[in-house]
Amino acid sequence: MTVVLAVDDDAAILRTLGIAMRARGYEVETVADGRSALQSLTERVPDVVLLDLGLPDLDGTEVLRRIRETSQVPVVVLSARHESDDKVEALDLGADDYVTKPFGMEELLARVRAALRRAAPSRAPVVTVGDLVLDVEDRRATRAGEPVHLTPTEWKIVEVLARAQGRLVRQTTLLTEVWGPTYERETHYLRVYLAQLRRKLEDDPAHPRMLITDPGLGYRLLSDLS
């Protein structure tokens, strides 16, 4: 059974989430503050976390930061903060999606399913670029033998690009395959995530040699640097 950890200080939202998700076969654990969420994660790792940003003790962004120090569990942010800067910060810290309140339950459930699909392993090639090795099937990345940690969403982007074998993947295609059809105009997601991936994978993120942008068109993953 898929386990969901819902973190929100609004009891009504937690109650609604619990009822709706249990009715659809999810096991749901609910907590009302950030410290309880972090404690829960040490006791049992869920399949997905629903995380409010406006928590009474630790801000949700700090909770997210601490989660990403030890875990790559999918995190869907639920927040009343609508500003673009808040969304970019959460995505930059490793959130897999960002849903603004108030939200429709069916839309949220669709986004949870999408996050779980992105986190599921799938067969894909091993990409080698210099001393960097990306084993997409096993979701292992190493540089000179040292591990490089990627989030589930980052892995999904790498997988889609790797399957194209150096060919251009258009922005709309990448957005649809990674996040779903309702995201085909959310190009800021790609800017944030490609910047994160370049910082982790490129020797010089400002002058990428592997994760290449074709302005206005899309992206490609090059594995031949000769």
SULDACOR-V240586 format. One record per pair of residues at least 24 apart in sequence whose ideal C-beta (glycine too) atoms are under 6 Angstrom apart, sorted by the first residue. I is the first residue (numbers start at 1). GAP is how many residues later the second one is. Records with the same first field share a line. If there is no record, write none. Layout:
I: GAP + GAP
//
This chain:
1: 26
2: 24 + 45
3: 24 + 43 + 44
4: 24 + 42 + 44
5: 24 + 35 + 41 + 44
6: 24 + 44
7: 24 + 30 + 44 + 45
8: 44
9: 46 + 47
20: 85
33: 24
34: 24 + 29
37: 26
38: 28
45: 28
48: 26 + 64 + 67 + 68
49: 24 + 26
50: 26 + 28
51: 24 + 26
52: 26
53: 26 + 28
64: 29
65: 28
68: 26
72: 79 + 80
74: 41 + 45 + 78
76: 35 + 39
88: 104
91: 101
92: 100
94: 57
96: 57
114: 66
118: 34 + 35 + 38
119: 33
124: 35 + 38 + 39
125: 37
127: 35 + 96
129: 81 + 94
136: 26
148: 52
154: 43
157: 36
161: 60
162: 59
166: 54 + 56
168: 46 + 50 + 52
169: 49 + 50
170: 48
171: 47
//
